[in-house]
């Protein structure tokens, strides 16, 4: 919002309605792909390494098929259920999600500080680490 006004639920509903049909599918797929790329790449490279070391070509294909199947299942579940979820739920999810994002950012910062201190041999400074 240009005026830094809080966005009310009807305004957010109207903005969410903008992405329907193929454009909504593209935006959802692109956002999920962008979010998952950091998690998927190390696993994909490990499967490429294991598949390249297989003596049998079919065994490598089976590995890639199982990997693709494992990646596909969450997308199918999300795609099948997202149309059935009411838009009001999305509004509430966004509001709760912003609070959860702050909480998890604090947790990650705490873990990062703890790991950094541990790397320098300073342990026991933070509780529960």
N, C-alpha and C positions, 0 to 999 in steps of 0.2 A: 504494500500500500504506500502511496506517495507521501501521505501525511503522517505516517507512523501511527495510524489509528488501529485499535484492535479490530481484527476481522471477526465479524459475527457469523453465526452458523449459516444463515441463508446466503450470505455472500460466498462463503466457502462452498456451499452446495452448488451454487451457480458456476463457480470456477471448476469444480470437479466434473460437472456435466459437460464441460467443453471437450473432454477426451472420451468419446464413445466410439464404438465400432472399430474399424481398422486402426485409426490413429490412437485410440486408447490401448489397443493390443500392442502397438509398436512402442508406445511410451512405457507400458508396463514391462515388456520384454527388455527394452533398452535399460531401464532403471534396475531391474533385477540382474541383468548381465553385468552392468557397471558395478553394482554392489558386490557381486559374487566373484569377480575376476581375481581379486587378491586371494580368495580362499581356494579357488578352483585350480589356479595355475600350478602350485607345487604338487598337487595330487596328479594333475594331468601329466606333468613332466616325469613324475615317478612311474606312471603307467606307460608312458612312452619309453622310458628306460627299461622297464621290465619286459615290455612287448618286443623291443628291439633285441633283447637277449634271448628270446625264445627261439628254439630251433624250428619249431613248426609255425608256419604263417597263420594257420587257422587258430592256434592258441592266442596269438597276438590280436587277431580279429575278435575273438571271444572276450578278451580283456577290454578292448575298446567298446564292444557292445554292452557289456555289463556296466562300464563306466557311464556310457550314454544313457542307459536305462536308469541308473541311479540319479543322474542329473535331471532326467525328464520327469520323473515321478513328482517332485515338488511343483514343477511348473504346471503339470496337468491338474494337480489338486488345487493350486491357486487359481488357475484359469477356470476350472469348473465351479468353484465356489464364489469367486469374486462378483459374478453377476447376481448372485442370490442375496448377497449381503446388502442391507439397507444403507443408504448414503449417510444417514444420521450416525450410524456406527463408525463410518470413516471419519466423520467430524470429531467424534469422541476419541477415536484412536489417535488422531493427529494431536489433539490436546494432551492426551496422556503420554503420547510418544515424545513430545517435547520435554516433558518432565523426566521421563525415563532416560532420555538422551543426556540430560544434565547429570543424573545420578550415575549412569555408566561412565560418563566422562570423568567424574570424580574418582570412581573406582579404578579406571585405567591409569589415571594420573598417580594415584596411590601406589598401584602395582609398579609403574614405571620408576617412581622415586625409590621404592623398595629394592627393585632390581639394580638400579644404578648404585645405590649405597652398598648393596651386597657385592657388586663388582669391584668396589674400592675397598672391600674388607670391613666395612662398617655395618655390622649386623646387630639386630636387637634395638635399633633406634626407633623403628616404627612398631607399634603393637600388632600382633597377629601376622608378622612377616618373618 
